[in-house]
Amino acid sequence: MSKSFDNGVICCSEHNLVVVQSCAQAFRAALEQHGAAVLSEQETAAFLNVMVDPVSNRFKPHVNGQLAADLAAQAGIPRPYPIKLLVIPTGEVHQNNPLALEKLAPILSLFTVADERAGIQVCQELLAIDGLGHTAIIYTDNAPLIESFTARMPASRILVNAPGAQAGIGMTSGLIPSLTLGCGTFGGTSTTDNVTYSHLLNVPRSNTWPNRGSI
């Protein structure tokens, strides 16, 4: 619904999935049930060989905004169902891993962690290397976990049980509807808001020195 929307070009759509080990198998099955292709190690190697620039070690520009099915076909990755999303397991959180960075395409990395505490740490690390101040999302009904996640994420938008692409831009949330999203001082911008016309207005403020006669 979110990462496949508009082929993943909305910046606040999900880029990385972080799931605890206890529900990883069921989570993977649910992904496949909804049209995701979760790649094997061999498929991952073939896919990255075609899609990643060997010099920059980043996804090639032509990958952006393409259909998942078309990307899969280019890498020779078949499935017996229409592919809506490509999910690639990985475990490395660093700048030299293209899977840990922004992906403006229907491509998601999948990190499996031991527990919720480790999951929060991985999310912090992912934001730190590519996305500081942007958006973080948590899916849980555990209120203390939501509170802990929110307090520790260096992000301007913390979404709870909501699709990133739609909720982040204000379509399905209480946020200001906008496609221009501030990242605050975390990310070197002046606001954490969703930016709209009100942020561009010059507002003069006139004031008078009080009680000048008593000085």
Helices and strands as residue ranges (DSSP letters): G 5-8, E 16-20, G 21-23, H 24-33, E 36-38, H 41-51, G 61-63, H 68-74, E 85-89, G 98-100, E 107-113, H 116-129, E 133-138, H 143-152, E 155-160, H 164-168, G 197-200, G 212-214
